[in-house]
Amino acid sequence: MTDILRITAAEAVLAGVLKVAWNDDYEGIVDLRGIIAEGEIFAPIRNPENFRNVRVASYGHSIYWGKEGDEDVDFGCDRLREIAEEQAA
């Protein structure tokens, strides 16, 4: 296994909530509802249909919505892991 943490999968389980898997076999639930509740940048992914279109970026360094290379919104691998671990505690 590599020492570089990467996301291997992400899927929406509820509007604003993701199940994320990393390459070290950790899986966690990440509740982004509080983060995306405000701010114009997050307006598109507050729509449940758009939120379900989450994608894992090449090399697993982030997740995003939109087109790769022109992401509308993205969250980095390390920050998502921090959020998952904080929320699981």
FENURUR-V715650 format. One record per helix or strand of 2 or more residues. SS is the DSSP state (h for helix, s for strand). FROM is the first residue (numbers start at 1). TO is the last residue. If there is no record, write none. Layout:
SS;FROM;TO
SS;FROM;TO
//
This chain:
s;7;14
s;17;22
s;27;31
h;33;36
h;40;46
h;48;51
s;55;56
h;58;60
s;62;67
s;70;76
h;77;88
//
